[in-house]
């Protein structure tokens, strides 16, 4: 009788485990369009070199949480389709490849690595900060929205302390980084709860040392 009970337990265990399959993380779509990387290349080097002399650290996953929003350029024709494309492309997080056509050295850094370092610094420097000492400087981008001719584009890009939405056009075969429209935000490097400006306007501020 004792052996019979032991055998029944051994047989029942696989049946119980079968009801709890191991969850696998969802696979994120990869951005493979060279034109999207050409848009990134028109903006990233100029913005990055204003804050760092080190190789560019670019977040591997796209960022869809924008700190400012803007409408179409005044009198702009054909931008509605670009905005629709932008919204559709950023309905989900995407993954970047090493396809940037730039001379600036760069590395793709997983968002989890940035978050882990931020968590470490939160323990080392407790309290409310816009930017803690030793924080990783990095850039992040959204997916790009295009018109059908791929001569108009909308993209969101941010650094640790600033960012914005860029509405740009292709001129003479190259993407002109001068924005036709958009918005921008800047966070001041002081211990604060929330100080953000969008087009020069302070949205909220609660200073705390």
WOTANOR-V192851 format. One record per residue. N is the residue number from 0. RES is the residue in one small letter. SS is DSSP state (@ for helix, = for strand, . for the rest). Layout:
N&RES&SS + N&RES&SS
//
This chain:
0&x&. + 1&x&@ + 2&x&@ + 3&x&@ + 4&x&@ + 5&x&@ + 6&x&@ + 7&x&@ + 8&x&@ + 9&x&@ + 10&x&@ + 11&x&@ + 12&x&@ + 13&x&@ + 14&x&@ + 15&x&@ + 16&x&@ + 17&x&. + 18&x&. + 19&x&. + 20&x&. + 21&x&. + 22&x&. + 23&x&. + 24&x&. + 25&x&. + 26&x&. + 27&x&. + 28&x&= + 29&x&= + 30&x&. + 31&x&. + 32&x&. + 33&x&@ + 34&x&@ + 35&x&@ + 36&x&@ + 37&x&@ + 38&x&@ + 39&x&@ + 40&x&@ + 41&x&@ + 42&x&@ + 43&x&@ + 44&x&@ + 45&x&@ + 46&x&@ + 47&x&@ + 48&x&. + 49&x&. + 50&x&. + 51&x&. + 52&x&. + 53&x&. + 54&x&. + 55&x&= + 56&x&= + 57&x&= + 58&x&= + 59&x&. + 60&x&= + 61&x&. + 62&x&. + 63&x&. + 64&x&. + 65&x&. + 66&x&. + 67&x&. + 68&x&. + 69&x&. + 70&x&. + 71&x&. + 72&x&. + 73&x&. + 74&x&. + 75&x&. + 76&x&. + 77&x&. + 78&x&@ + 79&x&@ + 80&x&@ + 81&x&@ + 82&x&@ + 83&x&@ + 84&x&@ + 85&x&@ + 86&x&@ + 87&x&@ + 88&x&@ + 89&x&. + 90&x&. + 91&x&. + 92&x&. + 93&x&= + 94&x&= + 95&x&. + 96&x&. + 97&x&. + 98&x&. + 99&x&. + 100&x&. + 101&x&. + 102&x&. + 103&x&. + 104&x&. + 105&x&= + 106&x&= + 107&x&= + 108&x&= + 109&x&. + 110&x&@ + 111&x&@ + 112&x&@ + 113&x&@ + 114&x&@ + 115&x&@ + 116&x&@ + 117&x&@ + 118&x&@ + 119&x&@ + 120&x&@ + 121&x&@ + 122&x&@ + 123&x&@ + 124&x&. + 125&x&. + 126&x&. + 127&x&. + 128&x&. + 129&x&. + 130&x&. + 131&x&. + 132&x&. + 133&x&. + 134&x&. + 135&x&. + 136&x&. + 137&x&. + 138&x&= + 139&x&= + 140&x&= + 141&x&. + 142&x&. + 143&x&. + 144&x&= + 145&x&= + 146&x&. + 147&x&. + 148&x&. + 149&x&. + 150&x&. + 151&x&= + 152&x&= + 153&x&= + 154&x&= + 155&x&= + 156&x&= + 157&x&= + 158&x&. + 159&x&. + 160&x&. + 161&x&= + 162&x&= + 163&x&= + 164&x&= + 165&x&= + 166&x&= + 167&x&= + 168&x&= + 169&x&= + 170&x&= + 171&x&. + 172&x&. + 173&x&= + 174&x&= + 175&x&= + 176&x&= + 177&x&= + 178&x&= + 179&x&= + 180&x&= + 181&x&= + 182&x&= + 183&x&= + 184&x&= + 185&x&= + 186&x&= + 187&x&. + 188&x&. + 189&x&. + 190&x&. + 191&x&= + 192&x&. + 193&x&. + 194&x&. + 195&x&= + 196&x&= + 197&x&= + 198&x&. + 199&x&. + 200&x&= + 201&x&= + 202&x&. + 203&x&. + 204&x&. + 205&x&. + 206&x&= + 207&x&. + 208&x&.
//
